[in-house]
């Protein structure tokens, strides 16, 4: 992995100092207490990390300082890169995105050195694999996301259709219901909306299309480029056919929130999005409250449903003065009781499989039962295997996909060109 740029140490420390919430320092006054720092989320009401860090501090008699990091993942990653590249020990525990383990692995400890052998038992295997780089477990999964199909159950019932299991069934149903709704006077109604802007969200969507057609995961677990194949090309061509038919041309610039807006205002039959949409679409201000359902995403003619995984994890900096204590803090936050509390109080999706059968978890959020099947069918982006090159891999993939969606090229040409581009990149070393 190419080295991260090394900024002046003072710049990293100035940025860290600006973010450290002094009043949030969680201190247990003991002479022998160790002092650790943990980078949590943006510090908003949904951030449960400080609460759990305080519990651990009280339980162990140590001190934990809370570092509130930027809300933007890009800015958060930039902060981490500044601190880690200068080998700063100012942050012991880092909250990291699911696509960062490969990028940051050289700066994170192998948690297996400090945690018991059964520490990963019960977690979704795909998430543990995602956080394992060159045989080293560099992060523990905290909460997760996976792509979902949202649908208008009232309209499916009205027109006599079932929830689609294949992309072709989705296409046919969307065309029929869209035509009927427009004939009934809703000229702005569409059959399907998804994230089509050229950004990381399109990588997530397109990976689902390709993988569910049996077209692989762009780059496989051994680092081999696999995108240049007929099934991947067919998946992109099918998606391109939606534009201007069941999906508005504006979808080419949609992110998560634009698609939610269309669906929640009652102007779409199907929506691909993340689990967070459920509570918002069921709120009292939603036009579709009580009218929606969720299901696994469809699949291609020779594939299985696949949902791109998202979520956050905790890793320990190699430059921590207390790596064993930091690993213990990570284990505490991600343990089953704490994940259950996170799920019931904050609605976050656990990374431990058995919690999806827990009555209290399901009672707090019934939609989690439907989310579970998508997580079982989850597909990880090729971030761990490509390491520091992942951003370029993703950028190449979503730009190629966007060109197909925009009608600038076809699926076969796109995957051939993309395959050659990624192989050149891979030869320089993932």
C-alpha positions in Angstrom: 0.0 0.0 0.0 1.5 3.4 -0.9 2.3 5.5 2.1 -0.1 8.2 3.2 1.0 11.8 2.8 2.8 13.1 5.9 1.6 16.6 6.9 3.4 18.7 9.5 2.7 17.1 12.9 1.5 20.4 14.3 -1.4 20.6 11.7 -2.7 17.3 12.8 -2.5 18.2 16.5 -4.2 21.6 15.8 -7.1 19.8 14.1 -7.3 17.3 16.9 -7.3 20.0 19.5 -10.2 21.8 17.8 -12.2 18.6 17.8 -11.5 17.4 21.4 -14.5 18.1 23.6 -12.8 18.8 26.8 -16.1 18.9 28.8 -16.9 15.4 27.5 -13.8 13.8 28.9 -14.9 10.8 30.9 -12.7 10.6 33.9 -12.5 8.2 36.8 -10.2 9.7 39.4 -7.8 6.9 40.2 -4.1 7.3 40.4 -3.5 4.2 38.3 -6.1 4.9 35.7 -4.9 4.9 32.1 -6.1 7.6 29.7 -7.5 6.7 26.3 -9.1 8.7 23.5 -11.8 7.4 21.1 -13.0 8.9 17.9 -16.8 8.7 17.8 -19.3 10.1 15.3 -20.4 13.7 14.9 -21.7 14.0 18.4 -25.3 14.2 17.5 -28.2 12.6 19.2 -27.8 9.3 17.4 -24.2 8.8 18.4 -24.2 6.1 21.1 -20.5 5.8 21.2 -19.9 8.3 24.1 -22.4 6.6 26.3 -20.8 3.2 25.9 -17.3 4.6 26.3 -18.5 6.2 29.6 -19.9 2.8 30.7 -16.5 1.1 30.0 -14.6 3.9 31.8 -16.8 3.5 34.9 -16.5 -0.3 34.7 -12.7 -0.4 34.4 -11.6 2.7 36.3 -9.9 4.3 33.3 -10.3 7.6 31.6 -11.8 8.0 28.1 -11.6 11.2 26.2 -14.2 11.6 23.4 -13.0 13.0 20.1 -16.0 14.2 18.0 -15.0 13.8 14.4 -16.5 15.5 11.2 -19.8 14.2 10.0 -18.5 13.9 6.4 -16.7 10.6 5.9 -14.3 12.3 3.6 -13.3 14.8 6.2 -13.2 12.1 8.9 -10.8 10.0 6.8 -8.6 13.1 6.1 -8.3 13.7 9.9 -7.3 10.0 10.5 -4.8 10.1 7.7 -3.1 13.2 9.1 -2.9 11.7 12.6 -1.9 8.2 11.6 0.7 9.2 9.0 2.4 11.3 11.6 2.3 8.2 13.9 0.4 10.3 16.5 -0.9 8.4 19.5 -3.5 11.0 20.3 -6.4 8.7 19.2 -6.4 5.2 20.5 -9.7 3.9 19.1 -11.0 4.9 15.7 -14.5 4.6 14.3 -14.0 3.6 10.6 -16.2 3.2 7.6 -16.7 -0.3 6.1 -14.5 0.6 3.1 -11.5 1.9 5.1 -9.9 -1.3 6.6 -7.7 -1.9 3.6 -6.7 1.7 3.3 -5.8 2.1 7.0 -4.7 -1.5 7.8 -1.0 -0.6 8.1 -1.8 1.8 10.9 -4.1 -0.5 12.9 -3.3 -3.3 15.3 -4.3 -6.9 14.8 -7.1 -7.2 17.3 -6.6 -11.0 17.5 -3.4 -10.3 19.5 -5.5 -8.9 22.3 -8.9 -10.4 22.1 -9.9 -14.0 23.0 -10.1 -16.6 20.2 -13.9 -16.5 20.2 -14.2 -12.7 19.9 -15.7 -12.8 16.4 -18.1 -15.7 17.1 -21.7 -14.8 16.1 -20.8 -11.8 13.9 -21.8 -11.8 10.2 -18.9 -13.6 8.5 -19.0 -11.2 5.6 -18.3 -8.3 8.0 -15.4 -10.1 9.7 -13.9 -11.0 6.3 -14.2 -7.3 5.2 -12.3 -6.2 8.3 -9.6 -8.8 7.9 -6.6 -7.6 5.8 -3.7 -10.0 5.1 -4.9 -12.3 7.8 -5.1 -9.5 10.4 -8.3 -8.5 12.1 -8.0 -4.7 12.0 -11.5 -3.7 13.1 -14.6 -5.1 14.9 -18.0 -4.4 13.3 -20.3 -2.1 15.3 -23.4 -1.5 13.2 -24.2 -2.3 9.6 -26.4 -1.4 6.7 -27.5 -3.1 3.5 -29.4 -2.1 0.5 -33.1 -2.7 0.6 -36.1 -2.6 -1.8 -38.9 -0.4 -0.6 -42.2 -0.7 -2.3 -45.8 0.6 -2.1 -47.7 -2.3 -0.8 -51.0 -0.5 -1.3 -50.4 0.0 -5.0 -49.2 -3.6 -5.6 -52.4 -4.8 -3.9 -54.5 -2.3 -5.9 -53.3 -3.5 -9.2 -52.8 -7.2 -8.4 -49.0 -7.5 -8.4 -46.5 -9.4 -6.1 -43.3 -8.1 -4.7 -40.7 -8.7 -7.5 -38.0 -11.3 -7.0 -36.1 -10.6 -10.3 -35.0 -7.3 -11.9 -37.2 -8.2 -14.9 -40.2 -8.7 -12.7 -39.5 -5.3 -11.1 -39.2 -3.7 -14.6 -42.5 -5.2 -15.8 -44.4 -4.4 -12.6 -43.0 -0.8 -12.5 -44.1 -0.2 -16.1 -47.6 -1.4 -15.5 -48.3 0.4 -12.3 -46.6 3.6 -13.5 -48.9 3.6 -16.6 -52.0 3.0 -14.5 -51.1 5.7 -12.0 -50.4 8.2 -14.7 -53.7 7.4 -16.4 -55.3 8.0 -13.0 -53.9 11.5 -13.0 -50.5 11.3 -11.3 -48.3 12.5 -14.2 -45.2 12.7 -12.0 -45.3 9.0 -10.9 -42.4 6.8 -11.6 -41.8 3.0 -11.3 -38.4 2.9 -9.7 -35.9 5.3 -8.2 -32.3 4.6 -7.2 -29.0 6.4 -6.6 -27.6 7.2 -10.1 -25.2 10.1 -9.5 -21.5 9.3 -10.3 -20.4 8.8 -6.7 -19.9 6.0 -4.1 -23.7 5.4 -3.9 -23.7 4.3 -7.5 -20.9 1.9 -6.8 -23.2 0.4 -4.1 -26.2 0.1 -6.4 -24.3 -1.1 -9.5 -22.4 -3.7 -7.4 -25.8 -5.1 -6.4 -26.9 -5.3 -10.0 -23.8 -7.0 -11.2 -23.4 -9.4 -8.2 -27.1 -10.4 -8.4 -26.6 -11.3 -12.0 -23.7 -13.6 -11.1 -21.3 -11.1 -12.5 -18.9 -11.0 -9.6 -17.7 -8.2 -7.3 -15.5 -6.1 -9.6 -12.3 -7.5 -8.0 -12.4 -10.9 -6.2 -11.0 -11.8 -2.8 -7.7 -12.8 -4.4 -7.2 -9.4 -6.1 -8.2 -10.6 -9.6 -10.2 -8.2 -11.8 -13.5 -9.9 -12.7 -15.7 -7.2 -14.0 -15.2 -8.0 -17.7 -17.9 -10.7 -18.2 -21.2 -11.0 -20.0 -23.4 -11.1 -16.9 -21.9 -7.8 -15.6 -22.5 -6.2 -19.0 -26.1 -7.5 -19.1 -26.7 -6.0 -15.6 -25.6 -2.6 -16.6 -27.5 -2.7 -19.9 -30.7 -3.6 -18.0 -30.3 -0.7 -15.6 -29.6 1.7 -18.5 -33.0 0.6 -20.0 -34.8 1.9 -16.9 -33.7 5.5 -17.6 -36.6 7.5 -19.2 -38.8 4.4 -18.9 -39.5 3.5 -15.3 -36.9 5.9 -13.8 -36.7 9.6 -14.5 -33.6 11.0 -16.4 -33.0 13.0 -13.2 -32.0 9.8 -11.4 -28.6 10.3 -13.1 -28.0 13.0 -10.5 -29.9 11.4 -7.5 -28.3 10.5 -4.2 -30.0 8.8 -1.3 -32.0 11.8 -0.2 -33.3 12.8 -3.6 -34.7 9.2 -4.1 -36.2 9.2 -0.6 -37.9 12.5 -1.4 -39.5 11.1 -4.6 -40.7 7.9 -2.8 -41.8 9.5 0.4 -43.9 12.1 -1.5 -45.8 9.3 -3.1 -44.3 9.5 -6.6 -42.6 6.1 -6.9 -43.6 2.5 -6.7 -40.1 1.1 -5.9 -37.1 2.6 -4.2 -33.6 1.2 -3.5 -32.1 2.7 -0.4 -30.7 2.0 3.1 -32.6 1.0 6.3 -32.6 4.5 7.7 -35.5 5.4 5.2 -37.9 3.1 7.0 -38.6 5.3 10.1 -38.7 8.5 8.0 -41.1 7.1 5.5 -43.4 5.9 8.3 -43.4 9.2 10.1 -46.6 11.3 10.4 -45.4 13.8 7.9 -44.8 11.1 5.2 -47.3 10.8 2.3 -46.7 7.0 2.3 -47.1 6.3 6.0 -48.5 2.8 6.5 -48.4 2.1 2.8 -44.9 0.7 2.4 -43.1 -2.6 2.7 -39.4 -3.7 2.4 -37.9 -6.7 0.8 -34.6 -8.1 -0.4 -33.4 -6.6 -3.6 -34.2 -8.5 -6.8 -31.7 -10.7 -8.7 -30.8 -11.4 -12.3 -31.9 -14.5 -14.3 -28.9 -16.6 -13.1 -28.1 -15.0 -9.8 -29.2 -14.5 -6.2 -30.2 -11.4 -4.3 -27.3 -9.3 -3.2 -27.2 -6.2 -1.0 -24.1 -4.0 -0.7 -23.0 -3.7 2.9 -22.4 -0.4 4.7 -21.8 0.4 8.3 -19.1 1.4 10.8 -16.5 -0.5 12.8 -13.9 0.2 15.5 -10.1 -0.3 15.2 -7.1 0.4 17.4 -4.3 2.6 16.3 -0.8 1.0 16.1 0.5 4.2 17.9 -1.7 3.8 20.9 0.2 3.7 24.2 -2.4 1.3 25.6 -3.3 -1.1 22.7 -4.6 -3.9 25.0 -6.9 -1.5 26.9 -8.0 0.0 23.6 -8.8 -3.4 22.2 -10.8 -4.1 25.4 -12.8 -0.9 24.9 -13.6 -2.0 21.3 -14.7 -5.4 22.5 -17.0 -3.9 25.1 -18.7 -1.5 22.6 -19.2 -4.1 20.0 -20.3 -6.9 22.4 -23.8 -8.3 22.3 -25.4 -6.4 25.2 -24.2 -3.1 23.9 -25.2 -3.8 20.4 -28.7 -4.8 21.6 -29.0 -1.4 23.4 -27.7 0.4 20.3 -30.4 -1.4 18.3 -33.3 -0.9 20.6 -32.5 2.7 21.6 -31.1 4.1 18.4 -32.4 1.8 15.7 -29.0 0.8 14.4 -28.6 -2.6 12.7 -26.5 -5.0 14.8 -23.6 -6.9 13.4 -24.3 -10.0 15.6 -26.7 -12.4 13.8 -28.7 -13.7 16.8 -29.9 -10.2 17.7 -32.2 -10.3 14.7 -34.2 -13.0 16.5 -34.2 -11.1 19.8 -37.9 -10.2 20.7 -37.0 -6.9 22.3 -34.9 -5.8 19.3 -37.7 -6.8 16.9 -40.3 -5.1 19.1 -38.4 -1.8 18.9 -38.0 -2.0 15.1 -40.0 -4.7 13.3 -38.3 -3.9 10.0 -35.1 -5.5 11.3 -36.5 -8.9 10.6 -36.7 -8.0 6.9 -33.2 -6.4 7.0 -31.7 -9.6 8.3 -32.1 -11.5 5.0 -30.4 -8.8 3.1 -27.5 -8.8 5.5 -27.2 -12.6 5.0 -27.0 -11.9 1.3 -24.7 -9.0 1.8 -21.8 -8.3 -0.6 -18.8 -6.2 0.4 -17.2 -3.7 -1.8 -13.7 -4.8 -2.8 -12.1 -2.4 -0.4 -10.0 -4.6 1.8 -8.3 -6.5 -1.1 -7.6 -3.3 -3.1 -6.4 -1.3 0.0 -5.2 2.2 -0.8 -6.3 1.8 -4.4 -10.0 1.3 -3.5 -11.0 4.9 -4.1 -9.6 4.7 -7.7 -11.3 1.4 -8.2 -14.7 2.7 -7.1 -14.3 5.9 -9.1 -13.5 4.0 -12.2 -16.5 1.7 -11.6 -19.1 4.3 -10.9 -18.0 6.5 -13.8 -18.1 3.6 -16.2 -21.6 2.7 -14.9 -22.8 6.2 -15.2 -21.7 6.4 -18.9 -23.8 3.3 -19.5 -26.8 4.7 -17.7 -26.5 8.0 -19.6 -26.4 6.1 -22.9 -22.9 7.1 -23.8 -21.7 3.5 -24.2 -23.1 0.0 -23.8 -22.5 -2.6 -21.0 -20.1 -4.8 -23.0 -17.8 -1.9 -24.0 -17.9 -0.4 -20.6 -16.8 -3.6 -18.7 -14.1 -4.3 -21.3 -12.6 -0.8 -20.9 -13.0 -1.0 -17.1 -11.4 -4.4 -16.9 -8.3 -3.1 -18.8 -8.2 0.0 -16.6 -8.4 -1.9 -13.3 -5.8 -4.5 -14.5 -3.3 -1.7 -15.2 -4.1 -0.3 -11.7 -3.7 -3.7 -10.1 -0.3 -4.3 -11.7 1.0 -1.3 -9.9 -0.1 -3.0 -6.7 -3.3 -2.9 -4.7 
